[in-house]
Amino acid sequence: GWAFENNIVIKNHRNLQDRKKAAQFLLKENPLCPVVLDTMENLSSSKYAALPERLYLVQGGKVVYKGGVGPWNYHPQDIRAILEKLK
């Protein structure tokens, strides 16, 4: 489950339909980022190792930068330099 500072509470999902409902709920809040949903096995989460934190740069559907696992190998300045070169 998730609880956000703005009081949006999402309970633990028991099935994919629960996850879909949660994603649809979040979409109604007009988020500033894409909303995606993972499988119940959390395949995307485990594949991208997004915890504790990690930066990726995706261009044309391909990962062109995969940052180190945070917090010690988390370097936002690396991705900033790549983005500056792409301007």
C-alpha positions in Angstrom: 0.0 0.0 0.0 0.9 3.6 -0.4 0.1 6.7 1.6 1.1 10.1 0.2 1.5 13.4 2.0 -1.6 14.8 0.1 -3.7 12.1 1.8 -4.1 9.7 -1.2 -4.2 6.3 0.3 -3.8 3.2 -1.8 -4.4 -0.1 -0.1 -2.3 -3.3 -0.8 -3.4 -4.9 -4.1 -4.7 -8.5 -3.9 -4.9 -8.9 -7.7 -4.2 -7.2 -11.0 -7.7 -5.6 -11.0 -6.9 -3.9 -7.7 -3.7 -2.5 -9.3 -5.6 -1.3 -12.4 -8.2 0.5 -10.2 -5.4 2.2 -8.3 -3.7 3.3 -11.5 -7.0 4.7 -12.8 -7.6 6.5 -9.5 -4.1 8.1 -9.8 -4.7 9.1 -13.4 -7.8 11.1 -12.3 -5.5 13.2 -10.1 -3.6 14.5 -13.2 -0.1 13.4 -12.1 3.0 15.1 -13.5 4.5 11.7 -14.5 3.3 8.6 -16.3 1.3 6.1 -14.4 2.1 2.5 -15.1 1.2 -0.8 -13.4 3.4 -3.8 -12.8 2.5 -7.4 -12.8 1.5 -9.0 -9.5 4.9 -10.6 -9.5 6.5 -7.1 -9.6 8.5 -8.0 -12.7 9.2 -4.4 -13.8 10.2 -3.4 -10.2 12.6 -6.3 -9.9 14.0 -5.9 -13.4 14.7 -2.2 -13.0 15.9 -2.5 -9.4 14.2 0.8 -8.6 14.7 0.4 -4.8 16.2 2.0 -2.9 16.5 4.5 -5.8 17.9 4.6 -9.3 17.9 6.9 -12.3 17.3 5.7 -15.9 17.3 7.7 -19.1 15.0 6.1 -21.8 15.3 7.4 -25.3 13.4 5.9 -28.2 12.2 3.0 -26.0 15.7 2.0 -25.0 17.5 2.5 -21.8 20.5 4.7 -22.6 21.6 5.4 -19.0 21.3 3.2 -16.0 22.5 4.9 -12.8 24.0 3.1 -9.8 21.9 1.9 -6.9 21.3 4.6 -4.4 21.9 6.1 -2.1 25.7 5.9 -2.4 25.8 5.4 -6.2 23.0 7.9 -7.0 24.5 10.7 -9.1 21.9 13.0 -10.6 24.7 15.1 -12.1 25.6 12.2 -14.4 22.1 12.2 -16.0 22.1 16.0 -16.2 25.3 15.9 -18.2 23.9 13.4 -20.6 20.7 15.5 -21.0 22.7 18.6 -21.7 24.6 16.8 -24.5 21.3 15.8 -26.1 20.0 19.3 -26.4 
